[in-house]
Amino acid sequence: METVLLNDFKAQLTERKSKLETTIAIQNEPKHLLELLHEVDLALERVEAGTYGICEICHGPIEEDRLLVDPLITVCLGDLNAKQQRALEDDLELANRIQMGLLPKNNIVKDGWEISYYYSPAGVVSGDYCDVIMNKNEDGFLFMLGDVTGKGVAASMLMTQMHAVFHSLTYLNFPLSDLLKHANRLFCESSINSHFMTLVCGRANKDGTIELSNAGHCLPVLMKKFDIVTIDSTTMPIGLFYTLDYSFNKVRLEKGESLILYSDGLSEAFDGDSEYGEEKIKKIIESNYQIKSKHLVEALRNDVREFMKGNSMKDDLTIMVISRSE
């Protein structure tokens, strides 16, 4: 296990031990807490002995994303007993239902805009973040499409965390740059150093303008009447540094024009020999000018599916299209 990640686990376990000891001191019957404290002490001993993250049965590495969820586990997936496997399957199914319940409504029509998306995890849960937030106190809306580093449960937990962060901050009516600045700091304070998030975040206004900030994500594509252009990244991903300034681009969309956002599950889709790539994305967009947002999403989805020739998805796939309808 990498030293940086091991140090993160040690810090997390040490903090948990301190909180447990404080709680035990004021509890009358802390038996279950004493048992949990014993497990934490054993985990810290494994860290010092250099055996943390090693399966007690097969002596192979335990999956890091599972350790991120529960740093006390001592057995890898392959050595779980039948009861443990069923419990894990139930937990994953519940996590999937919770995550899908956090997605915004699809095919939204508001203030002259149409917003449609497609969201498909590569596994049971996804590390992609897809959101549309309507603020009753403002015209227009906020939209986000991002990708947390890593896969599986750990990435999905951080995605859920960002959902909560943005929904909490939105009602403070921050300018876009300040919104991202605060979201970045909260992410840094509540996640381990090895994780960060690429993100496109924008505000669509009633007059047809869009403020758009790209924090290291796949380049958004702007479908104009006479041109197809990409919009460059404006800053580094969320979660790399505590203090970052976030700038944004401003564009205006006329009737029939669209902004297309996607995760690398689209651009890096693999057919066995090559990646789908940005040029194929632009080609599909160019050949579908002025169609409804949901139809453009479907065109991209169908084309990448045909390109993959039955190969399974290696990464989460999210596509969002924001079109000007008036």
Backbone bond lengths (Angstrom), bond angles and torsions (degrees), N, CA, C in turn:
res aa  C-N    CA-C-N  psi(-1)  N-CA   C-N-CA  omega(-1)  CA-C   N-CA-C  phi
1 M - - - 1.455 - - 1.527 109.67 -
2 E 1.332 117.03 139.24 1.456 121.06 -178.72 1.532 110.60 -62.00
3 T 1.341 114.75 144.84 1.465 120.47 -176.71 1.527 112.33 -59.26
4 V 1.351 115.82 -42.23 1.466 119.59 -178.77 1.518 110.99 -61.21
5 L 1.346 116.71 -44.73 1.461 120.58 -179.57 1.532 110.41 -67.28
6 L 1.333 116.94 -39.88 1.461 120.56 179.35 1.527 110.57 -62.77
7 N 1.322 116.32 -40.17 1.476 120.12 177.53 1.526 111.42 -64.23
8 D 1.342 116.47 -36.05 1.466 120.30 176.90 1.526 111.02 -63.35
9 F 1.343 115.88 -43.83 1.459 120.02 178.45 1.536 110.51 -63.74
10 K 1.324 116.78 -41.45 1.463 120.59 179.51 1.529 111.06 -61.87
11 A 1.349 115.71 -43.12 1.464 119.53 178.98 1.522 111.04 -64.26
12 Q 1.336 116.26 -40.26 1.466 120.48 179.55 1.517 110.90 -64.88
13 L 1.334 116.88 -43.31 1.466 120.91 179.76 1.526 111.39 -66.62
14 T 1.334 116.44 -40.90 1.466 120.56 178.83 1.525 111.27 -62.38
15 E 1.332 115.96 -41.46 1.467 120.22 177.92 1.528 110.67 -64.82
16 R 1.335 115.65 -41.43 1.464 119.30 179.25 1.530 110.49 -63.89
17 K 1.336 117.29 -39.40 1.462 121.08 178.68 1.524 110.68 -62.01
18 S 1.322 116.12 -44.14 1.468 120.39 -179.54 1.530 111.08 -61.78
19 K 1.319 117.03 -43.44 1.472 120.28 -179.81 1.523 111.32 -66.06
20 L 1.340 116.03 -39.04 1.461 119.36 179.28 1.528 110.67 -65.03
21 E 1.330 116.63 -44.16 1.470 119.80 -179.90 1.525 111.46 -61.75
22 T 1.331 116.62 -38.46 1.463 120.63 178.25 1.527 110.69 -65.46
23 T 1.329 116.25 -42.42 1.468 120.79 -178.93 1.524 111.05 -68.55
24 I 1.339 116.37 -41.79 1.470 120.91 -179.33 1.530 111.24 -60.47
25 A 1.317 116.79 -35.24 1.467 121.59 -177.45 1.525 112.68 -63.91
26 I 1.336 117.33 -22.19 1.473 119.66 -177.29 1.531 112.12 -114.13
27 Q 1.347 117.07 5.95 1.454 121.10 179.47 1.519 110.47 -96.53
28 N 1.349 116.44 145.19 1.462 120.92 177.80 1.527 112.00 -82.30
29 E 1.317 117.63 -38.77 1.461 121.59 -178.66 1.528 109.28 -129.33
30 P 1.318 116.39 78.11 1.462 119.51 -173.35 1.534 114.56 -92.17
31 K 1.341 118.84 30.08 1.461 120.79 -173.90 1.526 111.83 -54.99
32 H 1.328 116.08 -48.48 1.465 118.75 -177.38 1.527 110.73 -66.53
33 L 1.346 116.38 -31.76 1.462 119.69 178.09 1.529 110.92 -71.78
34 L 1.326 116.97 -36.15 1.461 120.81 176.73 1.527 110.60 -63.65
35 E 1.322 116.16 -38.79 1.463 120.17 177.84 1.531 110.72 -65.26
36 L 1.337 115.61 -40.97 1.461 119.61 178.65 1.530 110.66 -67.03
37 L 1.335 116.53 -39.68 1.469 120.60 178.03 1.531 110.26 -62.15
38 H 1.320 116.74 -37.65 1.469 120.78 177.80 1.533 110.27 -62.68
39 E 1.327 116.92 -41.33 1.463 120.75 178.31 1.529 110.88 -63.55
40 V 1.330 116.49 -40.39 1.466 120.35 178.25 1.526 110.27 -64.25
41 D 1.345 117.14 -42.94 1.467 120.71 178.39 1.527 110.90 -60.97
42 L 1.328 117.15 -41.10 1.463 120.77 178.67 1.539 110.59 -63.49
43 A 1.340 116.06 -39.39 1.467 119.90 178.99 1.527 110.55 -64.59
44 L 1.323 116.71 -41.99 1.468 120.53 177.84 1.532 111.37 -64.69
45 E 1.330 116.74 -35.45 1.463 120.05 175.36 1.522 110.77 -63.89
46 R 1.348 116.62 -38.03 1.467 119.86 178.66 1.529 110.41 -66.62
47 V 1.337 116.17 -35.36 1.470 119.65 176.78 1.525 110.15 -61.52
48 E 1.338 116.58 -46.94 1.466 121.09 -178.58 1.524 111.70 -66.89
49 A 1.334 116.50 -33.26 1.470 120.53 -178.29 1.526 112.71 -82.74
50 G 1.340 116.28 -8.30 1.461 119.65 -179.22 1.510 114.07 79.92
51 T 1.331 117.16 16.61 1.467 120.17 -179.69 1.530 112.51 -111.07
52 Y 1.340 116.86 6.16 1.466 118.89 179.91 1.528 109.58 -66.58
53 G 1.337 115.57 137.36 1.456 120.21 -179.58 1.519 113.52 83.52
54 I 1.337 116.83 9.01 1.464 121.76 178.30 1.528 108.83 -108.02
55 C 1.319 116.58 128.93 1.467 121.63 -178.35 1.533 110.37 -63.38
56 E 1.322 116.54 131.90 1.454 121.47 -178.91 1.523 112.84 -70.89
57 I 1.343 117.57 -17.09 1.464 120.56 -176.65 1.536 111.42 -97.14
58 C 1.341 116.48 -56.20 1.467 119.19 -175.73 1.527 112.75 -97.70
59 H 1.333 116.77 -10.21 1.465 123.77 179.58 1.533 113.29 65.14
60 G 1.321 115.41 20.05 1.464 121.03 172.37 1.517 109.81 -94.50
61 P 1.355 117.60 174.21 1.466 120.03 -178.44 1.533 112.11 -71.67
62 I 1.321 115.75 140.31 1.465 121.45 172.36 1.524 108.36 -82.21
63 E 1.313 117.64 143.30 1.456 122.71 -177.01 1.529 110.21 -59.00
64 E 1.346 116.49 126.90 1.462 121.15 -175.78 1.521 112.68 -63.15
65 D 1.356 116.99 -36.83 1.464 117.81 -178.57 1.524 111.55 -66.80
66 R 1.337 117.32 -27.51 1.461 119.79 175.94 1.530 110.73 -74.70
67 L 1.331 116.43 -37.77 1.466 119.72 176.79 1.526 111.01 -64.37
68 L 1.333 116.67 -34.47 1.456 119.79 178.78 1.525 111.27 -64.60
69 V 1.329 115.94 -31.43 1.466 120.45 178.17 1.526 110.53 -80.96
70 D 1.327 116.57 -43.15 1.462 121.62 -179.42 1.532 109.13 -137.67
71 P 1.338 118.65 96.65 1.469 121.31 -175.75 1.522 114.18 -71.69
72 L 1.340 117.25 1.58 1.464 120.00 -178.13 1.529 112.94 -99.05
73 I 1.329 118.14 -6.12 1.465 119.50 -176.06 1.526 110.97 -67.21
74 T 1.333 115.91 149.46 1.471 121.02 -175.54 1.524 112.84 -126.70
75 V 1.340 116.79 2.36 1.460 120.32 -175.82 1.528 109.72 -131.35
76 C 1.332 117.45 137.00 1.465 121.20 178.52 1.526 110.65 -76.38
77 L 1.315 116.50 169.10 1.467 121.35 -177.04 1.518 112.46 -57.69
78 G 1.325 116.68 -39.42 1.462 120.61 -176.20 1.508 113.92 -66.06
79 D 1.331 117.27 -17.80 1.460 120.21 -177.64 1.520 113.02 -111.73
80 L 1.317 117.60 12.63 1.462 120.30 173.73 1.521 109.58 -68.95
81 N 1.330 117.51 142.43 1.466 119.20 174.50 1.528 109.59 -78.38
82 A 1.322 116.63 173.88 1.465 121.01 -174.04 1.532 111.64 -59.62
83 K 1.330 117.03 -41.34 1.464 120.43 -179.92 1.524 111.11 -64.59
84 Q 1.329 116.51 -42.17 1.464 120.85 179.15 1.531 111.32 -65.51
85 Q 1.327 116.71 -38.83 1.463 120.36 178.64 1.523 111.65 -64.04
86 R 1.337 116.83 -42.75 1.475 120.76 178.21 1.523 110.37 -63.06
87 A 1.327 116.73 -41.64 1.468 120.11 179.39 1.525 110.52 -63.47
88 L 1.331 116.80 -40.45 1.463 120.40 178.83 1.524 111.11 -65.67
89 E 1.317 116.91 -41.94 1.468 120.68 177.89 1.522 111.13 -61.59
90 D 1.316 116.74 -41.38 1.469 120.53 178.29 1.529 110.62 -63.33
91 D 1.328 116.16 -42.16 1.471 120.25 179.73 1.526 111.15 -63.11
92 L 1.333 116.10 -42.53 1.465 119.96 -179.69 1.527 111.47 -66.08
93 E 1.316 116.17 -39.44 1.467 119.74 178.24 1.526 110.75 -63.47
94 L 1.314 116.29 -41.82 1.468 120.57 177.71 1.528 110.02 -65.07
95 A 1.342 117.19 -42.21 1.469 121.06 178.93 1.522 110.61 -60.68
96 N 1.321 117.12 -38.84 1.466 121.10 177.71 1.516 111.32 -63.66
97 R 1.336 117.37 -43.50 1.462 120.72 -179.56 1.520 110.72 -65.09
98 I 1.331 116.49 -40.63 1.464 120.31 178.79 1.525 110.19 -63.58
99 Q 1.325 116.17 -45.77 1.464 119.89 -177.20 1.527 111.07 -64.35
100 M 1.309 116.95 -44.23 1.466 119.71 179.58 1.530 111.11 -64.43
101 G 1.322 116.09 -30.49 1.456 119.79 178.00 1.521 113.46 -70.40
102 L 1.331 116.83 -16.89 1.462 121.00 178.97 1.525 112.66 -86.14
103 L 1.316 117.47 -12.49 1.463 119.69 -179.20 1.528 110.78 -66.56
104 P 1.334 117.67 148.58 1.467 120.16 179.47 1.531 110.84 -73.91
105 K 1.320 116.42 168.47 1.455 119.81 172.21 1.522 109.33 -60.72
106 N 1.310 116.04 149.90 1.466 119.97 179.90 1.527 110.46 -102.10
107 N 1.331 114.83 159.15 1.473 122.51 178.09 1.533 111.60 54.35
108 I 1.334 114.51 53.01 1.461 121.97 -179.35 1.526 109.84 -80.83
109 V 1.306 116.83 140.82 1.467 122.65 172.86 1.522 107.44 -122.48
110 K 1.346 116.71 120.57 1.467 120.42 -177.16 1.521 110.52 -155.81
111 D 1.328 116.62 131.46 1.467 123.28 172.10 1.523 113.24 50.22
112 G 1.329 116.70 40.07 1.462 120.42 178.73 1.516 114.21 83.31
113 W 1.339 117.42 11.03 1.458 122.51 179.31 1.520 110.72 -115.91
114 E 1.323 115.64 150.43 1.462 122.86 168.09 1.528 107.45 -120.80
115 I 1.338 117.49 131.71 1.464 121.87 -179.85 1.524 108.79 -127.04
116 S 1.341 115.48 122.17 1.459 120.92 178.30 1.525 109.36 -134.08
117 Y 1.327 116.59 153.97 1.453 119.09 179.26 1.527 110.63 -151.08
118 Y 1.339 113.75 163.96 1.466 122.42 172.32 1.519 107.13 -130.76
119 Y 1.331 117.00 132.12 1.463 121.86 -174.21 1.520 108.61 -133.90
120 S 1.333 116.74 119.24 1.460 119.63 -176.47 1.527 110.67 -141.60
121 P 1.340 118.31 109.99 1.468 120.65 176.73 1.526 110.81 -68.09
122 A 1.337 115.93 146.28 1.468 119.64 175.41 1.526 109.96 -73.88
123 G 1.340 116.33 -28.63 1.460 121.72 177.19 1.515 109.91 -120.79
124 V 1.309 116.37 -148.32 1.468 120.10 -178.80 1.522 110.43 -71.35
125 V 1.331 116.47 -39.24 1.464 121.13 179.74 1.529 109.33 -124.96
126 S 1.340 115.71 165.41 1.461 120.78 -172.23 1.526 111.71 -125.36
127 G 1.338 115.12 150.76 1.455 121.40 172.76 1.512 112.49 -99.23
128 D 1.342 117.66 2.55 1.468 121.24 176.21 1.531 109.49 -79.99
129 Y 1.322 114.83 144.22 1.462 121.48 177.92 1.518 108.41 -115.00
130 C 1.310 116.01 121.87 1.473 122.33 -179.38 1.525 107.70 -131.74
131 D 1.345 116.02 123.53 1.458 117.34 -174.72 1.522 111.50 -154.57
132 V 1.309 115.27 149.66 1.463 124.18 171.45 1.523 106.21 -135.68
133 I 1.326 116.62 124.73 1.463 120.70 -175.22 1.524 109.84 -121.42
134 M 1.305 115.61 119.16 1.455 122.09 176.48 1.521 109.68 -95.66
135 N 1.306 116.97 125.30 1.462 121.86 177.55 1.524 108.52 -103.85
136 K 1.317 116.38 118.27 1.470 120.45 -176.63 1.524 112.62 -62.61
137 N 1.337 116.17 -20.57 1.466 119.78 -177.51 1.532 112.95 -88.23
138 E 1.345 117.08 -1.65 1.459 120.59 -176.89 1.519 110.74 -136.15
139 D 1.344 115.49 155.21 1.454 119.97 168.18 1.527 108.12 -77.13
140 G 1.336 116.10 160.19 1.450 119.13 178.08 1.517 112.33 75.74
141 F 1.329 116.06 -159.56 1.459 120.54 -174.79 1.521 110.00 -163.84
142 L 1.327 115.29 164.35 1.458 122.92 173.12 1.523 109.31 -100.82
143 F 1.331 116.44 149.35 1.461 120.16 175.38 1.528 108.76 -141.08
144 M 1.326 116.04 148.70 1.453 122.41 -178.98 1.521 109.98 -141.70
145 L 1.318 115.21 141.81 1.458 120.66 169.35 1.524 106.97 -143.07
146 G 1.330 115.84 120.26 1.455 119.53 -174.67 1.510 112.12 -142.33
147 D 1.336 114.77 176.30 1.461 121.46 -176.63 1.529 108.44 -146.35
148 V 1.337 115.97 116.55 1.463 121.35 177.53 1.521 108.97 -80.63
149 T 1.338 117.42 140.56 1.456 120.43 176.70 1.523 110.30 -60.41
150 G 1.328 114.94 144.38 1.454 119.79 179.66 1.520 111.57 88.04
151 K 1.305 115.35 -177.49 1.463 121.80 -178.30 1.530 109.21 -137.16
152 G 1.308 115.39 176.78 1.445 120.81 172.65 1.514 115.10 77.05
153 V 1.330 114.48 -155.36 1.460 121.53 -171.40 1.522 111.96 -63.16
154 A 1.339 117.09 -43.48 1.464 119.44 -177.83 1.519 111.42 -59.84
155 A 1.337 116.54 -46.14 1.468 120.64 179.10 1.523 110.74 -63.37
156 S 1.328 116.97 -38.87 1.466 119.84 -179.13 1.525 111.24 -67.49
157 M 1.325 117.12 -32.81 1.467 120.22 178.22 1.526 110.47 -67.52
158 L 1.329 116.53 -40.38 1.456 119.93 178.80 1.528 110.47 -69.42
159 M 1.322 116.96 -34.93 1.467 120.33 175.16 1.534 109.90 -61.40
160 T 1.323 116.06 -43.77 1.463 120.73 178.74 1.527 110.76 -63.60
161 Q 1.331 115.59 -37.81 1.454 120.66 177.59 1.527 111.16 -61.36
162 M 1.343 117.32 -44.21 1.454 120.49 -179.49 1.520 111.34 -66.35
163 H 1.317 116.51 -33.94 1.469 120.62 175.20 1.529 109.60 -58.16
164 A 1.329 116.33 -46.99 1.464 120.50 -179.32 1.532 111.10 -65.99
165 V 1.334 116.74 -40.55 1.462 121.17 -179.47 1.523 110.99 -60.22
166 F 1.320 116.79 -50.79 1.466 119.66 -176.49 1.525 112.07 -67.65
167 H 1.321 117.42 -38.22 1.462 119.03 179.59 1.531 111.06 -68.48
168 S 1.322 117.06 -28.48 1.465 120.15 176.74 1.524 111.29 -74.71
169 L 1.332 116.70 -41.08 1.463 121.42 -175.71 1.526 113.13 -77.23
170 T 1.312 116.89 -28.06 1.464 121.05 -173.86 1.524 112.33 -55.39
171 Y 1.316 116.66 -41.09 1.460 119.98 -173.88 1.525 113.18 -75.63
172 L 1.330 116.83 -2.17 1.462 120.31 173.70 1.527 111.53 -87.52
173 N 1.338 115.82 -4.25 1.475 122.44 174.70 1.529 113.02 57.40
174 F 1.332 116.49 41.87 1.460 120.08 176.41 1.533 110.58 -69.62
175 P 1.326 118.43 148.87 1.466 120.42 164.93 1.529 108.46 -58.53
176 L 1.321 117.05 156.77 1.459 121.27 -173.61 1.531 112.09 -55.85
177 S 1.319 117.48 -44.55 1.463 120.46 -178.27 1.521 111.53 -63.53
178 D 1.324 117.99 -38.93 1.468 121.62 178.96 1.522 111.17 -71.29
179 L 1.321 116.45 -36.63 1.462 121.15 177.66 1.525 110.14 -57.70
180 L 1.331 116.59 -47.33 1.462 120.58 -179.79 1.521 111.80 -68.65
181 K 1.299 116.35 -36.29 1.470 120.67 179.02 1.528 110.46 -61.25
182 H 1.330 117.16 -45.76 1.461 121.02 179.03 1.532 111.19 -68.64
183 A 1.339 117.26 -40.47 1.465 120.97 179.23 1.524 110.41 -62.38
184 N 1.329 116.37 -40.86 1.462 120.66 178.84 1.528 111.20 -61.56
185 R 1.306 116.53 -45.03 1.471 119.49 -178.85 1.529 111.39 -64.59
186 L 1.310 117.14 -42.60 1.463 120.18 179.08 1.522 111.11 -64.35
187 F 1.325 116.59 -37.85 1.468 120.84 178.09 1.529 109.78 -64.48
188 C 1.325 116.33 -45.25 1.466 121.03 179.72 1.528 111.59 -60.51
189 E 1.314 116.67 -38.55 1.466 121.11 -175.80 1.521 112.71 -74.54
190 S 1.327 117.72 -20.37 1.464 119.58 -172.55 1.523 114.29 -120.72
191 S 1.340 118.27 9.94 1.460 120.54 177.47 1.523 109.41 -130.70
192 I 1.327 116.65 162.06 1.455 120.48 -179.00 1.525 109.86 -81.07
193 N 1.330 115.78 161.09 1.458 121.37 -170.57 1.518 114.27 -63.28
194 S 1.314 117.56 -23.85 1.463 120.12 -174.09 1.524 113.00 -80.44
195 H 1.325 118.80 -3.39 1.452 121.49 -176.61 1.531 111.63 -116.71
196 F 1.310 114.96 140.73 1.455 121.59 173.24 1.527 108.03 -146.80
197 M 1.304 115.98 -179.74 1.466 119.92 -173.97 1.522 110.37 -143.24
198 T 1.328 116.77 127.28 1.459 119.65 169.54 1.528 107.70 -85.31
199 L 1.315 116.40 146.90 1.467 118.86 -171.77 1.518 112.01 -156.54
200 V 1.324 115.29 136.22 1.463 121.83 165.09 1.520 106.83 -107.72
201 C 1.321 115.76 124.86 1.465 120.95 -179.38 1.522 108.20 -129.97
202 G 1.319 116.76 133.27 1.455 119.35 -177.97 1.513 113.23 -144.86
203 R 1.319 114.28 164.36 1.459 121.41 174.48 1.523 107.71 -125.10
204 A 1.321 116.24 119.23 1.466 121.92 177.29 1.520 108.60 -96.24
205 N 1.313 116.61 128.17 1.458 121.89 -175.68 1.526 111.52 -105.22
206 K 1.295 115.42 160.48 1.460 121.98 -175.87 1.522 112.45 -62.22
207 D 1.348 117.82 -26.55 1.467 121.37 -177.33 1.525 113.43 -83.47
208 G 1.349 118.07 3.83 1.453 121.39 177.95 1.518 114.25 96.07
209 T 1.325 117.90 -1.02 1.459 120.66 178.36 1.529 110.63 -88.87
210 I 1.321 115.11 151.58 1.457 122.20 175.93 1.519 109.11 -129.92
211 E 1.330 116.21 126.85 1.460 121.63 169.07 1.523 106.29 -93.68
212 L 1.334 116.23 129.76 1.459 119.46 -170.32 1.524 110.75 -136.95
213 S 1.332 116.92 123.98 1.460 122.29 175.94 1.519 108.52 -117.51
214 N 1.325 115.70 131.16 1.462 120.90 -178.96 1.525 109.12 -116.50
215 A 1.319 116.12 110.37 1.462 122.09 -179.67 1.527 109.83 -96.28
216 G 1.325 115.62 71.61 1.455 121.64 174.26 1.513 116.67 73.14
217 H 1.336 117.65 16.63 1.460 121.21 -176.42 1.532 110.96 -91.17
218 C 1.335 116.00 172.76 1.472 121.43 173.48 1.526 108.60 -52.30
219 L 1.332 116.45 139.55 1.453 120.03 -173.55 1.524 111.72 -67.52
220 P 1.341 118.33 123.89 1.464 121.15 175.59 1.530 110.16 -61.82
221 V 1.315 114.87 150.91 1.470 120.75 179.66 1.524 108.60 -112.82
222 L 1.322 115.90 129.00 1.461 122.09 179.09 1.526 108.51 -104.26
223 M 1.330 116.28 117.17 1.460 121.54 179.47 1.527 108.66 -95.36
224 K 1.346 115.15 99.97 1.452 121.63 178.24 1.528 109.59 -96.38
225 K 1.314 115.22 171.14 1.459 119.87 -176.24 1.518 112.39 -60.77
226 F 1.339 117.05 -39.16 1.456 120.07 -175.94 1.527 113.21 -118.65
227 D 1.333 117.85 11.35 1.453 118.39 -175.30 1.527 111.08 -161.49
228 I 1.329 115.59 154.64 1.459 123.08 172.96 1.523 106.74 -119.89
229 V 1.321 117.22 116.55 1.469 120.12 -175.82 1.528 110.33 -128.95
230 T 1.334 115.22 152.31 1.463 120.37 173.76 1.523 109.18 -100.72
231 I 1.320 115.72 153.56 1.460 121.74 -179.08 1.525 108.25 -110.18
232 D 1.319 116.76 120.97 1.457 122.22 -173.91 1.528 112.41 -64.95
233 S 1.331 114.34 157.58 1.454 121.08 172.90 1.525 109.71 -66.58
234 T 1.317 116.54 142.92 1.465 120.66 -178.09 1.521 113.33 -105.71
235 T 1.338 117.97 -16.09 1.467 119.77 179.98 1.515 110.09 -163.97
236 M 1.331 116.94 -177.38 1.458 122.84 -177.75 1.536 111.61 -82.25
237 P 1.332 116.01 162.39 1.470 119.79 -179.23 1.520 114.02 -58.40
238 I 1.325 114.02 161.53 1.458 122.78 176.51 1.531 109.43 -70.90
239 G 1.330 116.50 134.39 1.457 120.17 172.24 1.514 115.99 98.27
240 L 1.326 118.75 1.18 1.462 120.64 -179.41 1.525 111.66 -83.90
241 F 1.328 116.83 -41.44 1.457 121.77 -178.83 1.532 109.13 -136.75
242 Y 1.312 116.35 147.96 1.458 120.85 -178.29 1.528 111.61 -65.31
243 T 1.315 116.57 -40.25 1.463 119.66 -177.08 1.520 109.99 -113.95
244 L 1.295 116.00 111.67 1.460 122.75 177.12 1.525 108.42 -138.63
245 D 1.320 116.63 142.47 1.460 120.98 173.46 1.522 108.62 -97.97
246 Y 1.307 116.06 138.11 1.456 121.59 -177.36 1.526 110.23 -115.55
247 S 1.321 115.41 119.42 1.463 120.68 176.51 1.525 108.56 -100.32
248 F 1.325 116.86 173.87 1.462 119.38 -179.88 1.524 110.82 -148.60
249 N 1.330 114.24 157.59 1.457 122.22 172.36 1.524 108.87 -95.77
250 K 1.314 116.08 157.01 1.460 120.48 175.96 1.525 108.94 -128.09
251 V 1.318 115.82 126.12 1.470 121.44 179.89 1.521 109.18 -130.09
252 R 1.306 115.35 160.65 1.461 120.48 176.92 1.525 108.78 -122.61
253 L 1.319 115.65 133.25 1.454 121.24 177.89 1.519 110.32 -107.81
254 E 1.333 115.87 134.61 1.459 122.54 173.51 1.520 109.21 -95.30
255 K 1.308 116.19 170.94 1.459 120.84 -178.79 1.531 110.65 -55.25
256 G 1.331 116.29 130.71 1.463 122.04 179.32 1.508 114.26 91.27
257 E 1.338 118.03 -10.57 1.456 120.91 -179.67 1.536 110.46 -91.45
258 S 1.344 115.95 154.70 1.463 119.84 -172.84 1.521 112.16 -140.77
259 L 1.320 114.06 155.78 1.455 122.88 170.60 1.516 107.23 -113.61
260 I 1.336 116.12 129.30 1.467 120.99 -176.79 1.516 109.73 -117.04
261 L 1.320 116.75 124.36 1.456 124.16 177.05 1.522 108.69 -116.19
262 Y 1.328 116.84 149.93 1.464 119.68 179.77 1.527 109.61 -158.86
263 S 1.327 116.24 160.70 1.462 121.58 173.92 1.522 108.83 -96.49
264 D 1.332 116.70 169.51 1.463 118.82 -176.99 1.520 113.33 -71.26
265 G 1.333 117.00 -3.48 1.458 119.20 170.65 1.515 111.83 -64.19
266 L 1.346 116.75 -20.77 1.469 120.82 175.70 1.525 110.55 -87.86
267 S 1.317 117.72 -57.92 1.468 121.04 -175.09 1.527 112.58 -65.32
268 E 1.349 117.24 -29.11 1.453 120.54 -177.78 1.526 113.05 -103.99
269 A 1.335 116.96 15.18 1.465 120.16 174.13 1.525 108.72 -58.91
270 F 1.329 117.01 142.86 1.472 121.87 -169.82 1.523 110.71 -122.62
271 D 1.328 115.13 134.45 1.471 119.28 179.54 1.522 112.26 -100.68
272 G 1.330 116.79 7.83 1.462 120.96 -176.52 1.510 112.32 106.75
273 D 1.332 116.55 -23.89 1.468 121.22 -179.21 1.522 113.17 -126.07
274 S 1.323 117.67 -33.23 1.463 120.47 -174.72 1.526 110.58 -149.25
275 E 1.343 115.35 166.05 1.459 121.35 176.94 1.515 111.19 -89.24
276 Y 1.324 115.42 155.23 1.464 121.52 179.64 1.525 110.75 -61.24
277 G 1.313 118.02 -52.39 1.461 122.71 170.72 1.519 115.67 82.24
278 E 1.336 114.66 162.49 1.466 122.14 -177.00 1.522 112.72 -67.76
279 E 1.324 117.52 -34.17 1.467 120.00 -176.47 1.519 111.72 -65.09
280 K 1.320 117.73 -38.22 1.469 120.72 177.36 1.529 110.11 -66.34
281 I 1.329 115.63 -38.12 1.469 119.34 177.30 1.525 110.21 -60.20
282 K 1.336 116.06 -48.23 1.465 120.47 -179.83 1.528 111.64 -62.45
283 K 1.317 116.69 -37.11 1.467 120.56 -178.89 1.528 111.22 -64.04
284 I 1.321 116.79 -44.22 1.466 120.63 178.83 1.519 110.33 -65.43
285 I 1.329 117.27 -40.75 1.463 121.17 179.04 1.519 110.66 -63.03
286 E 1.328 115.72 -44.90 1.469 120.31 -178.20 1.522 112.39 -63.48
287 S 1.314 116.65 -35.06 1.468 120.30 -178.00 1.525 112.51 -83.37
288 N 1.338 116.84 -0.22 1.473 120.22 -179.27 1.519 111.64 -127.13
289 Y 1.315 116.24 38.75 1.461 120.93 -179.01 1.525 111.13 -64.77
290 Q 1.312 115.80 137.51 1.469 125.70 174.03 1.532 114.30 70.03
291 I 1.343 118.24 14.47 1.460 117.49 172.54 1.527 108.69 -86.46
292 K 1.319 116.69 164.48 1.455 120.82 -179.13 1.526 110.68 -63.02
293 S 1.323 115.49 152.49 1.465 120.41 -176.24 1.526 112.02 -56.73
294 K 1.336 117.22 -41.32 1.458 119.27 -177.95 1.525 111.64 -67.38
295 H 1.332 117.24 -29.72 1.458 120.52 178.76 1.526 111.12 -74.98
296 L 1.318 117.23 -33.78 1.464 120.60 176.86 1.532 110.14 -69.24
297 V 1.322 116.65 -41.09 1.462 120.05 174.48 1.524 110.16 -57.35
298 E 1.325 116.25 -44.90 1.464 121.08 -178.89 1.526 111.13 -66.11
299 A 1.333 117.57 -37.28 1.469 121.20 179.45 1.531 110.34 -63.61
300 L 1.328 116.77 -44.03 1.464 120.41 178.40 1.524 111.04 -66.24
301 R 1.301 115.87 -42.74 1.464 120.54 179.89 1.529 111.24 -61.49
302 N 1.326 116.96 -45.79 1.461 120.85 -178.71 1.527 111.79 -66.93
303 D 1.342 116.53 -38.68 1.455 119.24 -178.00 1.525 111.37 -67.69
304 V 1.331 117.95 -42.46 1.463 119.19 -179.89 1.519 110.80 -69.86
305 R 1.316 117.23 -32.00 1.462 120.62 177.20 1.532 109.94 -64.91
306 E 1.334 116.68 -43.70 1.458 120.93 177.74 1.532 110.50 -64.87
307 F 1.328 117.01 -39.44 1.457 121.76 -179.81 1.527 111.51 -62.06
308 M 1.318 117.73 -38.27 1.461 121.60 -175.10 1.531 113.21 -72.13
309 K 1.312 118.04 -15.74 1.467 122.79 173.50 1.529 112.75 53.47
310 G 1.306 115.48 41.04 1.456 119.99 176.85 1.513 115.05 86.64
311 N 1.341 118.33 -3.43 1.456 120.60 176.25 1.529 109.96 -68.23
312 S 1.313 116.92 145.30 1.460 120.44 -179.18 1.517 111.09 -75.66
313 M 1.322 116.31 154.08 1.456 121.70 177.07 1.522 110.21 -67.55
314 K 1.334 116.07 135.60 1.459 121.22 176.83 1.525 111.79 -98.13
315 D 1.320 116.91 -14.62 1.456 120.91 -177.98 1.522 109.61 -144.86
316 D 1.322 115.97 159.07 1.461 121.02 177.29 1.522 109.59 -61.99
317 L 1.328 116.19 144.89 1.464 121.54 -176.92 1.528 110.44 -123.08
318 T 1.318 115.47 124.00 1.468 121.60 176.34 1.530 109.39 -136.10
319 I 1.313 116.21 133.69 1.456 122.89 176.42 1.525 107.91 -130.19
320 M 1.324 118.07 133.16 1.452 122.11 175.95 1.525 109.54 -131.69
321 V 1.319 117.01 133.70 1.463 122.31 177.33 1.528 108.85 -124.08
322 I 1.330 114.97 127.51 1.457 122.13 178.10 1.530 107.20 -117.35
323 S 1.317 116.34 113.12 1.472 121.24 -173.25 1.527 110.91 -116.04
324 R 1.320 114.22 147.51 1.458 120.82 175.45 1.513 108.12 -91.16
325 S 1.330 117.37 118.60 1.453 121.32 -174.80 1.527 113.37 -103.77
326 E 1.352 116.72 -5.83 1.469 119.06 -178.94 1.519 109.56 -130.60
